[in-house]
């Protein structure tokens, strides 16, 4: 007997198009389908026979929000396959690109996509009469991330200056100093963002999942490292296919991912659970101030997790700029040549672990490609969380129940368009 049914067409305030179907039957496990309806985008196929130098420029077009993350992941994978060693300066500049991506995307999600639910508004425009200060702050924090990406990558979407082996253009010391001042000036607003999100305690869903992040011994997850779970699994990135298994489902234009047959989580909460000790002191202080307990298995705390990370990323960007200002900054591209090879790289994108893998023939032409995005990694766990949440919805009105379901999905900050690369034809 069907107890309740929810059929949500077009999940709102997420990137891309998706639907949700939930059916509760007496005495049975809830039936859940996270229906990814976004049209298939065959970026891996587009790369067939393309030169290695074009890979990052093509693959950054997978997403307009996290294009710099895709660009850096692609560049690192290409360089690993062709045995190219970028300079330390190049690595630090790429980290700034990733940090800009994090700042822009986190500010967008926290304030424009998630926050309206917590204050009883349908969107950020409805928040204006009562929350004008918070909306203005959100716009400034988002703009700062865009400006950091533009400074390093040449523009805030689909970077131009980052190429295989290095950069064709670098910021001036004056530009870096100006950016540092703006990053410092944003710290009080970042703290205010944390305090705001820390005021919201409901809804909650505590369910023990496994969490995955790119763990580096010396810094909070961002640019490189090994794939590590909070349950003790650890492998090098090129071996990712021995850990992460993808599967097709009949109702989604994307693959779902599991580790040893079990769903898992990537994103801000995964990074915090695995690498809390590597946060900046300022971020740790704010965690104490708002009373966030880590590790946390409440998926709704992804939102405040992003707010905590925003503050950390400001601190990290300032540190990198201080280091770069002590060097002689100039465009540099490491020597390289076409050759056969295959390898993979992983970075932390705003929504979690992002993996790119490429193989090349002796001419440096692409023979195969594989991309696994954070959202594709999270789909199976989103469904598992909804199955856990669904029984609590029976006594709510249809409007209240659907709001909670939407809020849960939005907590993952899904980028549905990024995820639909399920036909690997090359």
Phi, psi and omega per residue, in radians:
X1 nan 2.277 3.129
X2 -1.355 2.144 3.137
X3 -1.557 -0.719 -3.141
X4 -2.735 2.669 3.126
X5 -2.490 2.374 3.113
X6 -2.255 2.186 -3.113
X7 -2.257 1.605 -3.046
X8 -1.675 1.980 3.101
X9 -1.663 2.177 -3.103
X10 1.135 1.603 3.043
X11 -1.146 2.156 -3.015
X12 -1.495 2.782 3.074
X13 0.941 0.784 2.910
X14 -2.357 2.859 3.126
X15 -1.502 2.135 -3.142
X16 1.727 -3.032 -3.020
X17 -2.088 2.236 3.097
X18 -2.727 2.707 3.095
X19 -2.148 2.905 3.106
X20 -2.360 2.301 3.049
X21 -2.144 2.222 3.122
X22 -2.327 2.275 3.089
X23 -2.295 2.207 3.115
X24 -1.839 2.161 3.080
X25 -2.077 2.444 -3.092
X26 -1.041 2.215 3.092
X27 1.387 0.080 -3.138
X28 -2.192 2.762 3.054
X29 -1.171 2.443 3.121
X30 -0.975 2.432 3.071
X31 -1.631 2.138 -3.040
X32 -2.244 2.337 3.032
X33 -2.314 1.987 2.992
X34 -1.523 1.704 -2.979
X35 -1.542 1.865 3.133
X36 -1.539 1.824 -3.020
X37 -1.761 -0.019 3.100
X38 -1.030 2.400 3.129
X39 -1.093 2.500 -3.099
X40 -1.093 2.382 -3.116
X41 -2.160 1.871 -2.928
X42 -1.572 1.087 -3.089
X43 -1.118 -0.635 3.119
X44 -1.060 -0.682 3.135
X45 -1.209 -0.588 3.134
X46 -1.037 -0.467 -3.035
X47 -1.410 -0.216 -3.062
X48 -0.918 2.213 3.115
X49 1.180 0.188 3.061
X50 -1.409 2.626 3.113
X51 -1.221 2.569 -3.127
X52 -0.970 -0.531 -3.103
X53 -1.189 -0.333 -3.093
X54 -1.611 -0.213 -2.966
X55 -1.011 -0.896 -3.056
X56 -1.143 -0.601 -3.132
X57 -1.208 -0.639 3.081
X58 -1.238 -0.846 -2.997
X59 -1.286 -0.362 3.047
X60 -1.157 -0.333 3.128
X61 -1.378 -0.074 3.060
X62 -0.983 -0.620 -3.042
X63 -2.514 2.438 3.071
X64 -1.530 -0.203 -3.136
X65 -1.654 -0.833 -3.105
X66 -1.963 0.750 -3.108
X67 -1.122 -0.591 -3.139
X68 -1.207 -0.596 3.078
X69 -1.129 -0.768 3.099
X70 -1.117 -0.697 -3.136
X71 -1.094 -0.810 -3.112
X72 -1.176 -0.743 3.111
X73 -1.055 -0.744 3.131
X74 -1.127 -0.791 -3.139
X75 -1.058 -0.768 -3.120
X76 -1.154 -0.668 3.125
X77 -1.180 -0.742 3.104
X78 -1.060 -0.835 -3.108
X79 -1.112 -0.656 3.102
X80 -1.148 -0.706 -3.135
X81 -1.181 -0.638 -3.074
X82 -1.703 0.095 3.096
X83 1.015 0.883 3.097
X84 -1.817 2.331 -3.107
X85 -1.872 1.805 3.098
X86 -1.254 2.719 -3.141
X87 -1.298 2.879 3.081
X88 -1.065 -0.675 3.103
X89 -1.047 -0.758 3.126
X90 -1.066 -0.770 3.138
X91 -1.078 -0.747 -3.123
X92 -1.169 -0.679 3.095
X93 -1.151 -0.661 3.100
X94 -1.161 -0.629 3.061
X95 -1.065 -0.690 3.089
X96 -1.094 -0.657 3.062
X97 -1.044 -0.812 3.140
X98 -1.111 -0.710 -3.140
X99 -1.137 -0.695 3.060
X100 -1.053 -0.732 3.094
X101 -1.040 -0.791 3.128
X102 -1.068 -0.823 -3.089
X103 -1.075 -0.838 -3.108
X104 -1.116 -0.838 -3.055
X105 -1.203 -0.734 3.123
X106 -1.083 -0.776 3.128
X107 -1.077 -0.684 3.109
X108 -1.091 -0.874 -3.067
X109 -1.183 -0.869 -3.080
X110 -0.979 -0.868 -2.938
X111 -1.630 -0.671 -3.027
X112 -1.621 -0.540 -3.038
X113 -1.827 -0.773 -3.069
X114 -1.597 -0.784 -2.989
X115 -0.996 -0.720 -3.120
X116 -0.915 -0.624 3.125
X117 -1.054 -0.640 -3.036
X118 -1.395 -0.285 -3.121
X119 -2.004 0.213 3.053
X120 1.315 0.483 3.130
X121 -1.998 2.694 3.105
X122 -1.420 -0.424 -3.136
X123 -2.837 3.086 -3.054
X124 -1.219 -0.425 3.102
X125 -1.133 -0.712 3.103
X126 -1.155 -0.330 3.119
X127 -1.350 -0.344 -2.971
X128 -0.947 -0.818 -3.085
X129 -1.019 -0.639 -3.071
X130 -1.768 -0.418 -3.016
X131 -2.214 0.765 -3.099
X132 -1.068 -0.723 3.140
X133 -1.075 -0.768 -3.107
X134 -1.175 -0.651 3.122
X135 -1.176 -0.745 3.100
X136 -1.096 -0.697 3.101
X137 -1.095 -0.739 -3.136
X138 -1.066 -0.738 3.139
X139 -1.105 -0.704 3.139
X140 -1.190 -0.703 -3.138
X141 -1.188 -0.657 3.081
X142 -1.163 -0.764 -3.130
X143 -1.061 -0.644 -3.128
X144 -1.071 -0.751 3.097
X145 -1.079 -0.749 3.096
X146 -1.042 -0.739 -3.097
X147 -1.194 -0.592 3.096
X148 -1.177 -0.741 3.099
X149 -1.114 -0.725 3.141
X150 -1.145 -0.674 -3.141
X151 -1.059 -0.746 -3.054
X152 -1.581 -0.765 -3.026
X153 -1.600 -0.162 3.116
X154 1.753 -0.449 2.978
X155 -2.819 2.812 -2.981
X156 -1.390 -0.227 3.035
X157 -2.254 2.367 3.129
X158 0.982 1.405 -3.021
X159 -1.068 2.606 -3.112
X160 -1.827 -0.658 -2.923
X161 -1.443 -0.392 -3.122
X162 -1.434 2.095 -3.107
X163 -2.306 2.968 3.090
X164 -0.985 2.143 3.103
X165 1.635 -0.209 -3.135
X166 2.857 -2.477 -3.100
X167 -2.324 2.442 3.081
X168 -1.518 -0.241 3.117
X169 -2.647 2.493 3.135
X170 -2.269 2.730 3.115
X171 -1.175 2.701 3.029
X172 -1.404 2.845 3.095
X173 -1.090 -0.627 3.104
X174 -1.109 -0.741 3.121
X175 -1.134 -0.693 3.118
X176 -1.146 -0.707 3.122
X177 -1.108 -0.732 3.111
X178 -1.101 -0.739 3.117
X179 -1.130 -0.695 3.114
X180 -1.029 -0.740 3.137
X181 -1.088 -0.688 3.139
X182 -1.237 -0.612 3.076
X183 -1.135 -0.754 3.103
X184 -1.090 -0.731 -3.103
X185 -1.146 -0.385 -3.115
X186 -1.448 -0.190 -3.068
X187 -1.036 -0.804 3.095
X188 -1.036 -0.675 3.107
X189 -1.168 -0.666 3.104
X190 -1.121 -0.679 3.077
X191 -1.141 -0.705 3.095
X192 -1.078 -0.625 3.096
X193 -1.113 -0.705 3.102
X194 -1.157 -0.793 -3.138
X195 -1.060 -0.700 3.124
X196 -1.087 -0.872 -3.117
X197 -1.198 -0.478 3.115
X198 -1.237 -0.245 3.123
X199 -1.342 -0.271 -3.053
X200 -1.758 2.094 -3.099
X201 -1.875 -0.249 -3.132
X202 -2.150 2.665 -0.052
X203 -1.350 3.009 3.103
X204 -2.323 2.612 2.978
X205 -2.634 1.756 3.134
X206 -1.686 1.975 3.109
X207 -2.519 2.218 -3.083
X208 -1.250 1.958 3.040
X209 -2.039 2.990 2.987
X210 -1.702 2.549 -3.035
X211 -2.090 2.478 -3.067
X212 -2.229 2.388 3.076
X213 -2.608 2.898 3.029
X214 -1.550 1.854 -3.012
X215 -1.751 2.202 3.082
X216 -1.987 2.492 -3.085
X217 -1.172 -0.365 -2.990
X218 -2.013 -0.146 -3.107
X219 -2.652 2.759 3.096
X220 -1.031 2.484 -3.024
X221 -0.896 2.210 3.093
X222 -2.775 -1.030 -2.909
X223 -1.857 -0.728 -3.101
X224 -2.810 2.989 -3.113
X225 2.559 -2.872 3.095
X226 -1.763 2.774 3.050
X227 -1.418 2.080 -3.018
X228 -2.277 2.381 3.005
X229 -1.871 2.799 3.115
X230 -1.331 -0.002 3.093
X231 -1.828 0.238 2.990
X232 1.707 -0.033 3.081
X233 -1.362 2.494 -3.131
X234 -2.699 2.165 3.091
X235 -2.476 2.822 3.036
X236 -1.293 2.683 -3.063
X237 -1.033 -0.764 -3.141
X238 -1.017 -0.295 3.128
X239 -1.658 0.250 -2.987
X240 -0.982 -0.536 -3.098
X241 -1.237 -0.260 3.039
X242 -1.414 -0.304 3.128
X243 -1.766 -0.888 -3.023
X244 -1.693 2.117 3.117
X245 -1.965 2.258 3.133
X246 -1.780 2.632 3.098
X247 -2.507 2.644 3.077
X248 -1.572 2.578 2.998
X249 -2.176 2.610 -2.993
X250 -1.250 -0.227 -3.034
X251 -1.925 0.192 -3.071
X252 -2.391 2.402 3.058
X253 -1.513 0.776 3.112
X254 -2.780 2.680 3.050
X255 -1.446 2.634 3.036
X256 -1.813 2.603 -3.012
X257 -2.097 2.568 3.089
X258 -2.507 2.757 3.000
X259 -2.042 2.024 -3.091
X260 0.923 0.742 3.070
X261 1.351 0.146 -3.075
X262 -2.152 2.380 3.066
X263 -1.057 2.765 3.123
X264 -2.551 3.002 -3.032
X265 -2.147 2.374 2.924
X266 -2.171 2.799 -3.136
X267 2.229 -2.871 -3.016
X268 -1.062 -0.733 -3.103
X269 -1.197 -0.607 3.071
X270 -1.113 -0.788 3.134
X271 -1.102 -0.740 -3.138
X272 -1.149 -0.755 -3.129
X273 -1.109 -0.611 -3.053
X274 -1.576 -0.541 -2.976
X275 -2.330 0.545 3.132
X276 -0.912 -0.694 -3.057
X277 -1.153 -0.238 -3.120
X278 -1.695 0.048 3.070
X279 -1.183 2.764 3.049
X280 -1.159 2.747 -3.141
X281 -1.046 -0.662 -3.142
X282 -1.102 -0.743 3.125
X283 -1.138 -0.723 3.110
X284 -1.082 -0.694 3.121
X285 -1.085 -0.704 3.136
X286 -1.205 -0.574 3.064
X287 -1.068 -0.765 3.097
X288 -1.114 -0.727 -3.072
X289 -1.099 -0.716 -3.112
X290 -1.580 -0.038 3.056
X291 1.296 0.489 3.104
X292 -1.332 2.201 -3.137
X293 -1.732 2.183 3.133
X294 -2.098 2.510 -0.002
X295 -1.200 2.644 3.118
X296 -2.096 2.425 3.103
X297 -2.056 0.383 3.055
X298 -1.687 1.867 -3.003
X299 -1.094 -0.432 3.123
X300 -1.169 -0.293 3.112
X301 -1.396 0.060 2.931
X302 -0.964 -0.617 -3.065
X303 -1.162 -0.915 3.109
X304 -1.211 -0.466 3.054
X305 -1.039 -0.745 3.091
X306 -1.128 -0.645 3.123
X307 -1.126 -0.732 3.068
X308 -1.063 -0.794 -3.121
X309 -1.106 -0.646 -3.132
X310 -0.963 -0.783 3.132
X311 -1.121 -0.764 3.115
X312 -1.056 -0.736 -3.097
X313 -1.158 -0.578 3.012
X314 -1.025 -0.858 -3.132
X315 -1.064 -0.749 -3.114
X316 -1.145 -0.746 3.130
X317 -1.086 -0.698 3.105
X318 -1.083 -0.741 3.117
X319 -1.063 -0.773 -3.132
X320 -1.139 -0.736 3.117
X321 -1.097 -0.711 3.095
X322 -1.036 -0.715 3.127
X323 -1.179 -0.792 -3.115
X324 -1.101 -0.590 -3.122
X325 -1.219 -0.257 3.105
X326 -1.599 0.009 -3.113
X327 -1.988 3.022 3.046
X328 -1.619 1.752 -3.086
X329 -1.374 2.193 3.048
X330 -2.739 2.671 3.134
X331 -1.002 2.399 -3.129
X332 -2.603 2.339 3.070
X333 -2.260 2.103 -3.122
X334 -1.121 2.536 3.120
X335 -1.095 2.427 3.119
X336 -2.739 2.841 3.122
X337 -2.583 2.798 3.123
X338 -1.195 2.445 3.069
X339 -2.861 2.912 3.087
X340 -1.390 2.564 3.107
X341 3.037 2.902 3.088
X342 -2.629 2.379 3.054
X343 -2.883 3.081 -3.118
X344 -2.360 2.782 3.066
X345 -2.497 2.678 3.107
X346 -2.327 2.439 2.996
X347 -2.241 2.953 2.981
X348 -1.658 1.952 2.988
X349 -1.511 2.974 -3.120
X350 -0.901 -0.655 -3.074
X351 -1.618 0.016 3.079
X352 2.301 -2.811 -3.044
X353 -1.081 2.287 3.097
X354 -2.176 2.154 -3.082
X355 -2.044 2.317 3.001
X356 -2.150 2.401 3.058
X357 -2.366 2.383 -3.130
X358 -2.408 2.603 2.998
X359 -2.193 2.530 -3.077
X360 -2.298 2.623 3.011
X361 -1.547 -3.058 -3.053
X362 -1.130 -0.333 3.102
X363 -1.526 -0.020 -3.081
X364 1.377 0.368 3.110
X365 -1.656 2.502 -3.101
X366 -1.207 2.239 3.056
X367 -1.892 -0.419 3.058
X368 -2.767 2.728 -3.126
X369 -2.605 2.612 3.085
X370 -2.581 2.320 3.084
X371 -2.268 2.233 3.007
X372 -2.082 2.070 -3.070
X373 -1.646 2.810 3.127
X374 -0.988 -0.761 -3.095
X375 -1.104 -0.695 3.083
X376 -1.091 -0.606 3.094
X377 -1.193 -0.532 -3.042
X378 -1.525 -0.294 -3.002
X379 -0.944 -0.841 -3.085
X380 -1.083 -0.647 -3.139
X381 -1.305 -0.549 3.032
X382 -1.022 -0.804 3.115
X383 -1.095 -0.721 3.129
X384 -1.105 -0.703 3.101
X385 -1.139 -0.698 3.133
X386 -1.149 -0.662 3.067
X387 -1.073 -0.631 3.106
X388 -1.262 -0.612 -3.113
X389 -1.371 -0.571 -2.957
X390 -0.934 -0.787 -3.117
X391 -1.051 -0.404 -3.133
X392 -1.389 -0.095 -3.047
X393 -1.626 -0.164 -2.977
X394 -1.090 -0.589 -3.082
X395 -1.602 0.058 3.137
X396 -1.654 2.798 3.011
X397 -1.189 2.810 3.136
X398 -1.002 -0.716 -3.130
X399 -1.137 -0.764 3.137
X400 -1.161 -0.731 -3.130
X401 -1.124 -0.778 -3.131
X402 -1.187 -0.560 3.064
X403 -1.095 -0.786 -3.140
X404 -1.101 -0.698 3.119
X405 -1.121 -0.757 3.093
X406 -1.099 -0.723 -3.131
X407 -1.110 -0.671 3.123
X408 -1.109 -0.825 3.130
X409 -1.092 -0.762 -3.129
X410 -1.128 -0.479 3.109
X411 -1.036 -0.546 3.103
X412 -1.324 -0.178 -3.119
X413 0.918 0.918 -3.035
X414 -1.175 2.481 2.990
X415 -1.968 1.513 -2.974
X416 -1.139 -0.658 -3.135
X417 -1.037 -0.698 3.131
X418 -1.040 -0.512 -2.869
X419 -1.491 -0.256 -2.962
X420 -1.603 1.217 3.083
X421 -2.149 0.970 -2.965
X422 -1.646 -0.103 3.102
X423 -1.902 1.645 -3.116
X424 -1.552 1.669 -3.003
X425 -1.722 -0.013 3.141
X426 -1.881 nan nan
